[in-house]
């Protein structure tokens, strides 16, 4: 075959732009220098015919170029398909697409181990890729290597690939670094004062990956419950103490610092003691002490003295208050007192070591009084009911005896009673 005939591929060539941008149009023309009567043309891309039919027009029109249109194009004349023109390489410029990411190794990333994040994307011109966590730039590389992963490395990563035509982000890639419990803390609700009888919740918070599976509560060294929240619905003073929470996941356990639960309660178990114990003689020194269990501790103690109609007593009150709760304690202290007998009041012995009262003038009232041998006497300047001490074992009617009702009256008492009486005098009330 000689040059210039259809059988010679040297007379065929493709005329087309070297490079086109995605989205634009492109025309490829099959040029011939041969003398060909009414030729038909066949187009090939990467060695494969674009159509099974011949094309009379020698032009291939690409309406909207995409990256898939890039390739090697050649043409041939119908009837001589084996004689093709020299291939023409059409390059298509396009922005990054199909950005993909991966983590190596796959599976669990345990704290302290290494991890590599890899990014890939196609684009023309070639792309440059950067790694971000959130909006923070991590590295300007396709590969992001973390040599010793820690909990702070956990998060959502994205890869951004770019060239002069544009940029594209990958889908978020979550890096979950697994680690044992850390940053464990305990909170108490309600905050502030905790009063006996109220409801209290202790809540354990911790940072762990994977999340904590088991929470165990301790009072001191004794386990008292499980669960993220430990509830005490009706708290008592006995619930006061030191509490800790232990949290555990697949990679370890940790215990919180101690929190102190301080339960407030009103005074209880109030008691009063007298020193010296035993018989208290007029003129001696005596100390009354009040003791109680309360939280917060009792600040104020108030002592009271109460006088009854037939005896002289001291009353002590231990007083403390939380809210509107008041606890009162009574103690009775019998003090033996000596009273001066009324001059001129006749008396004579009565059996059983009593002294009898001879009838006074009509309408006068007499009162029984205790005279202690060796004691001092005091002026009677108060109402007789307030100044005479009557032993508790005497019957009440004999405390006041009206002489209108009897010639002779006696105060009877148990000879074995305490204190042991030296004698009993009958005394007339002073006006």
SEKEMAR-544818 format. One line per 10 residues: number of its first residue (from 1); for each residue x, y, z of C-alpha. Coordinates in nm, 2 decimals. Layout:
BEGIN
NUM	X/Y/Z ~ ...
END
This chain:
BEGIN
1	0.00/0.00/0.00 ~ 0.12/0.35/-0.07 ~ 0.07/0.66/0.13 ~ -0.25/0.85/0.04 ~ -0.47/0.55/0.02 ~ -0.73/0.43/0.27 ~ -0.52/0.14/0.36 ~ -0.25/0.36/0.50 ~ -0.31/0.47/0.87 ~ -0.06/0.74/0.83
11	-0.32/0.95/0.65 ~ -0.55/0.95/0.97 ~ -0.50/1.15/1.28 ~ -0.72/1.28/1.57 ~ -0.75/1.65/1.62 ~ -0.87/1.74/1.98 ~ -0.77/1.96/2.28 ~ -0.50/1.81/2.51 ~ -0.70/1.89/2.82 ~ -1.05/1.99/2.90
21	-1.22/2.08/3.23 ~ -1.51/1.88/3.37 ~ -1.84/2.03/3.27 ~ -1.72/2.19/2.94 ~ -1.77/2.06/2.59 ~ -1.51/1.90/2.36 ~ -1.50/1.80/1.99 ~ -1.27/1.54/1.85 ~ -1.21/1.53/1.47 ~ -1.08/1.25/1.27
31	-0.86/1.42/1.00 ~ -0.75/1.23/0.68 ~ -0.50/1.32/0.41 ~ -0.60/1.03/0.19 ~ -0.82/1.05/-0.11 ~ -1.12/0.86/0.03 ~ -1.45/0.87/-0.16 ~ -1.74/0.91/0.08 ~ -1.56/0.76/0.38 ~ -1.73/0.65/0.71
41	-1.55/0.67/1.04 ~ -1.53/0.46/1.35 ~ -1.42/0.60/1.69 ~ -1.23/0.41/1.96 ~ -1.17/0.49/2.33 ~ -0.89/0.30/2.51 ~ -0.90/0.05/2.22 ~ -1.27/-0.02/2.24 ~ -1.52/0.10/1.98 ~ -1.76/0.37/2.10
51	-2.04/0.23/1.88 ~ -2.10/-0.07/1.65 ~ -2.22/0.16/1.38 ~ -2.01/0.37/1.14 ~ -2.03/0.74/1.17 ~ -2.03/0.94/0.84 ~ -1.94/1.26/1.03 ~ -1.57/1.26/1.11 ~ -1.64/1.45/1.44 ~ -1.70/1.31/1.79
61	-1.88/1.56/2.01 ~ -1.87/1.54/2.39 ~ -2.15/1.76/2.52 ~ -2.07/1.78/2.89 ~ -1.73/1.64/2.97 ~ -1.69/1.44/3.29 ~ -1.39/1.27/3.44 ~ -1.50/0.94/3.29 ~ -1.44/1.09/2.94 ~ -1.07/1.11/3.00
71	-0.88/0.85/2.79 ~ -0.70/0.75/2.47 ~ -0.90/0.82/2.15 ~ -0.84/0.69/1.80 ~ -1.03/0.67/1.47 ~ -1.05/0.44/1.17 ~ -1.22/0.43/0.83 ~ -1.50/0.19/0.77 ~ -1.38/-0.12/0.59 ~ -1.03/-0.08/0.73
81	-1.10/-0.09/1.11 ~ -0.77/-0.26/1.17 ~ -0.59/0.04/1.04 ~ -0.64/0.30/1.32 ~ -0.50/0.65/1.36 ~ -0.25/0.73/1.63 ~ -0.41/0.75/1.97 ~ -0.48/1.09/2.12 ~ -0.48/1.12/2.50 ~ -0.76/1.35/2.63
91	-0.71/1.47/2.99 ~ -1.00/1.59/3.20 ~ -0.94/1.83/3.49 ~ -1.18/1.79/3.78 ~ -1.21/1.87/4.15 ~ -1.16/1.60/4.42 ~ -1.43/1.34/4.44 ~ -1.49/1.01/4.63 ~ -1.28/1.09/4.94 ~ -1.25/0.78/5.14
101	-1.09/0.72/5.49 ~ -0.99/0.42/5.70 ~ -0.83/0.33/6.04 ~ -0.55/0.08/6.09 ~ -0.55/-0.14/6.28 ~ -0.92/-0.21/6.26 ~ -1.11/-0.31/6.57 ~ -1.03/-0.18/6.92 ~ -0.77/0.10/6.97 ~ -0.65/0.07/7.33
111	-0.49/0.35/7.51 ~ -0.11/0.35/7.45 ~ -0.12/0.17/7.12 ~ -0.06/0.32/6.77 ~ -0.31/0.40/6.51 ~ -0.30/0.53/6.15 ~ -0.58/0.72/5.97 ~ -0.55/0.70/5.59 ~ -0.72/0.93/5.33 ~ -0.75/0.88/4.95
121	-0.92/1.08/4.67 ~ -0.90/1.12/4.30 ~ -0.87/1.45/4.13 ~ -0.70/1.62/3.84 ~ -0.46/1.80/3.91 ~ -0.36/1.56/4.19 ~ -0.51/1.65/4.53 ~ -0.35/1.75/4.86 ~ -0.52/1.61/5.18 ~ -0.53/1.74/5.53
131	-0.67/1.58/5.85 ~ -0.90/1.77/6.10 ~ -1.06/1.68/6.43 ~ -1.36/1.90/6.45 ~ -1.23/2.23/6.31 ~ -0.88/2.18/6.44 ~ -0.61/2.10/6.18 ~ -0.42/1.79/6.29 ~ -0.18/1.72/6.00 ~ -0.13/1.82/5.64
141	-0.08/1.47/5.51 ~ -0.29/1.19/5.36 ~ -0.19/0.97/5.65 ~ -0.24/1.07/6.01 ~ -0.03/0.86/6.25 ~ -0.09/0.86/6.63 ~ 0.21/0.67/6.78 ~ 0.06/0.64/7.14 ~ -0.32/0.69/7.14 ~ -0.48/0.84/7.45
151	-0.83/0.94/7.55 ~ -0.77/1.30/7.43 ~ -0.72/1.15/7.07 ~ -1.08/1.02/7.07 ~ -1.31/1.21/6.84 ~ -1.45/1.26/6.50 ~ -1.19/1.31/6.22 ~ -1.24/1.44/5.87 ~ -1.01/1.45/5.57 ~ -1.02/1.74/5.34
161	-0.88/1.69/4.99 ~ -0.83/1.99/4.75 ~ -0.68/2.10/4.42 ~ -0.70/2.42/4.22 ~ -1.05/2.34/4.10 ~ -1.21/2.28/4.45 ~ -1.22/2.08/4.77 ~ -1.41/1.80/4.92 ~ -1.45/1.66/5.28 ~ -1.48/1.29/5.37
171	-1.75/1.15/5.59 ~ -1.67/1.17/5.96 ~ -1.44/0.90/6.09 ~ -1.48/0.82/6.46 ~ -1.17/0.73/6.65 ~ -1.26/0.56/6.98 ~ -0.97/0.50/7.21 ~ -1.05/0.26/7.48 ~ -0.93/0.32/7.84 ~ -1.01/0.23/8.20
181	-1.22/0.46/8.43 ~ -1.07/0.80/8.50 ~ -1.19/1.13/8.64 ~ -1.44/0.97/8.87 ~ -1.64/1.19/9.11 ~ -1.94/1.17/9.35 ~ -2.22/1.43/9.39 ~ -2.47/1.45/9.67 ~ -2.83/1.57/9.62 ~ -2.98/1.77/9.77
191	-2.67/1.99/9.84 ~ -2.64/2.16/10.17 ~ -2.79/2.04/10.50 ~ -2.91/1.68/10.51 ~ -3.17/1.64/10.79 ~ -3.26/1.30/10.94 ~ -3.57/1.16/10.77 ~ -3.51/1.32/10.43 ~ -3.42/1.15/10.10 ~ -3.06/1.16/9.97
201	-2.91/1.05/9.64 ~ -2.54/0.99/9.58 ~ -2.45/0.99/9.21 ~ -2.12/0.86/9.06 ~ -1.98/1.02/8.74 ~ -1.68/0.88/8.55 ~ -1.50/0.90/8.22 ~ -1.43/0.57/8.06 ~ -1.44/0.40/7.72 ~ -1.62/0.17/7.67
211	-1.87/0.32/7.93 ~ -1.87/0.19/8.29 ~ -2.06/-0.14/8.33 ~ -2.06/-0.18/8.71 ~ -2.08/0.08/8.99 ~ -2.02/-0.03/9.35 ~ -2.08/0.19/9.65 ~ -1.88/0.16/9.98 ~ -1.93/0.30/10.32 ~ -1.58/0.29/10.46
221	-1.46/-0.05/10.34 ~ -1.81/-0.22/10.34 ~ -2.01/-0.25/10.01 ~ -2.35/-0.10/10.05 ~ -2.50/-0.09/9.70 ~ -2.46/-0.09/9.32 ~ -2.57/0.13/9.04 ~ -2.48/0.47/8.91 ~ -2.70/0.63/9.18 ~ -2.72/0.52/9.55
231	-3.04/0.63/9.71 ~ -3.12/0.65/10.08 ~ -3.49/0.73/10.10 ~ -3.52/0.78/10.48 ~ -3.18/0.88/10.60 ~ -3.08/0.83/10.97 ~ -2.80/0.95/11.18 ~ -2.64/0.60/11.15 ~ -2.60/0.67/10.77 ~ -2.34/0.94/10.84
241	-1.99/0.85/10.72 ~ -1.74/0.83/10.44 ~ -1.86/0.70/10.10 ~ -1.68/0.61/9.79 ~ -1.78/0.48/9.44 ~ -1.59/0.22/9.24 ~ -1.65/0.21/8.87 ~ -1.53/-0.07/8.63 ~ -1.53/-0.14/8.26 ~ -1.35/-0.40/8.04
251	-1.02/-0.23/8.08 ~ -0.99/-0.17/8.45 ~ -1.15/-0.01/8.76 ~ -1.10/0.30/8.98 ~ -1.24/0.43/9.31 ~ -1.35/0.79/9.37 ~ -1.22/1.01/9.64 ~ -1.41/1.00/9.97 ~ -1.71/1.21/10.03 ~ -1.85/1.27/10.38
261	-2.22/1.24/10.44 ~ -2.32/1.44/10.74 ~ -2.67/1.38/10.86 ~ -2.82/1.65/11.09 ~ -3.06/1.54/11.37 ~ -3.21/1.69/11.68 ~ -3.09/1.60/12.03 ~ -3.15/1.24/12.13 ~ -3.04/1.02/12.42 ~ -3.05/1.32/12.66
271	-2.93/1.24/13.02 ~ -2.86/1.44/13.33 ~ -2.61/1.34/13.60 ~ -2.57/1.48/13.95 ~ -2.23/1.51/14.13 ~ -2.18/1.41/14.40 ~ -2.42/1.12/14.38 ~ -2.62/1.02/14.69 ~ -2.75/1.25/14.96 ~ -2.73/1.63/14.90
281	-2.71/1.83/15.22 ~ -2.79/2.19/15.24 ~ -2.48/2.41/15.22 ~ -2.29/2.16/15.01 ~ -2.18/2.20/14.64 ~ -2.36/2.01/14.37 ~ -2.31/2.00/13.99 ~ -2.58/1.90/13.74 ~ -2.45/1.79/13.39 ~ -2.66/1.75/13.08
291	-2.54/1.52/12.80 ~ -2.70/1.46/12.46 ~ -2.63/1.32/12.11 ~ -2.70/1.58/11.83 ~ -2.57/1.70/11.50 ~ -2.48/1.98/11.48 ~ -2.37/1.97/11.85 ~ -2.60/2.14/12.10 ~ -2.51/2.50/12.14 ~ -2.74/2.61/12.42
301	-2.84/2.44/12.74 ~ -3.11/2.60/12.96 ~ -3.17/2.49/13.31 ~ -3.51/2.53/13.49 ~ -3.62/2.50/13.84 ~ -3.98/2.41/13.91 ~ -4.17/2.41/14.24 ~ -4.46/2.18/14.32 ~ -4.72/2.24/14.59 ~ -4.61/1.96/14.82
311	-4.24/1.95/14.76 ~ -3.94/2.16/14.66 ~ -3.77/2.03/14.34 ~ -3.52/2.14/14.08 ~ -3.59/2.07/13.71 ~ -3.32/2.06/13.45 ~ -3.39/2.10/13.08 ~ -3.15/2.02/12.80 ~ -3.27/2.22/12.51 ~ -3.15/2.21/12.15
321	-3.34/2.28/11.83 ~ -3.33/2.18/11.47 ~ -3.61/2.33/11.27 ~ -3.91/2.31/11.51 ~ -3.81/2.00/11.70 ~ -3.75/2.06/12.07 ~ -3.63/1.79/12.31 ~ -3.69/1.84/12.69 ~ -3.55/1.64/12.97 ~ -3.66/1.66/13.34
331	-3.47/1.56/13.65 ~ -3.60/1.60/14.00 ~ -3.36/1.69/14.28 ~ -3.49/1.66/14.64 ~ -3.29/1.89/14.87 ~ -3.35/1.84/15.24 ~ -3.42/2.17/15.41 ~ -3.46/2.26/15.78 ~ -3.73/2.51/15.88 ~ -3.77/2.68/16.21
341	-4.07/2.57/16.41 ~ -4.33/2.84/16.50 ~ -4.27/2.95/16.86 ~ -4.55/2.86/17.09 ~ -4.68/2.57/16.89 ~ -4.74/2.30/17.15 ~ -4.65/1.95/17.06 ~ -4.62/1.61/17.22 ~ -4.47/1.28/17.12 ~ -4.68/1.04/16.91
351	-4.60/0.68/16.85 ~ -4.38/0.57/16.56 ~ -4.15/0.86/16.62 ~ -4.40/1.12/16.50 ~ -4.50/1.44/16.68 ~ -4.87/1.50/16.74 ~ -5.05/1.83/16.70 ~ -5.27/1.96/16.98 ~ -5.58/2.14/16.85 ~ -5.52/2.50/16.78
361	-5.78/2.77/16.78 ~ -6.07/2.72/16.55 ~ -5.99/2.79/16.18 ~ -5.62/2.78/16.20 ~ -5.43/2.56/15.96 ~ -5.12/2.36/16.05 ~ -4.85/2.22/15.81 ~ -4.62/1.93/15.85 ~ -4.25/2.02/15.84 ~ -3.93/1.83/15.85
371	-3.67/1.92/16.11 ~ -3.33/1.79/16.06 ~ -3.10/1.75/16.35 ~ -2.80/1.97/16.33 ~ -2.92/2.18/16.04 ~ -2.95/2.55/16.04 ~ -3.29/2.72/16.06 ~ -3.43/2.97/15.81 ~ -3.70/3.24/15.86 ~ -4.04/3.14/15.72
381	-4.12/3.44/15.50 ~ -4.30/3.26/15.21 ~ -4.63/3.08/15.19 ~ -4.62/2.76/15.39 ~ -4.67/2.55/15.07 ~ -4.35/2.69/14.94 ~ -4.14/2.65/15.24 ~ -4.21/2.31/15.39 ~ -4.07/1.99/15.25 ~ -4.29/1.68/15.29
391	-4.15/1.34/15.23 ~ -4.27/1.17/14.91 ~ -4.39/0.86/15.09 ~ -4.65/1.06/15.30 ~ -5.01/1.06/15.19 ~ -5.11/1.38/15.03 ~ -5.40/1.47/15.28 ~ -5.15/1.50/15.56 ~ -4.95/1.77/15.39 ~ -5.21/2.03/15.51
401	-5.42/1.95/15.82 ~ -5.71/2.17/15.93 ~ -5.74/2.17/16.31 ~ -6.12/2.22/16.28 ~ -6.15/1.86/16.18 ~ -5.96/1.68/16.46 ~ -5.85/1.71/16.82 ~ -5.52/1.55/16.74 ~ -5.36/1.48/16.40 ~ -5.05/1.27/16.33
411	-4.84/1.25/16.01 ~ -4.78/0.88/15.95 ~ -4.49/0.75/15.74 ~ -4.30/0.44/15.67 ~ -4.03/0.40/15.93 ~ -3.81/0.24/15.66 ~ -3.84/0.54/15.43 ~ -3.54/0.75/15.32 ~ -3.43/0.98/15.45 ~ -3.47/0.86/15.81
421	-3.64/1.13/16.01 ~ -3.51/1.25/16.34 ~ -3.85/1.40/16.43 ~ -4.14/1.58/16.27 ~ -4.29/1.91/16.39 ~ -4.63/2.05/16.33 ~ -4.61/2.43/16.26 ~ -4.87/2.70/16.24 ~ -4.89/2.91/15.92 ~ -4.77/3.27/15.97
431	-4.99/3.55/15.86
END
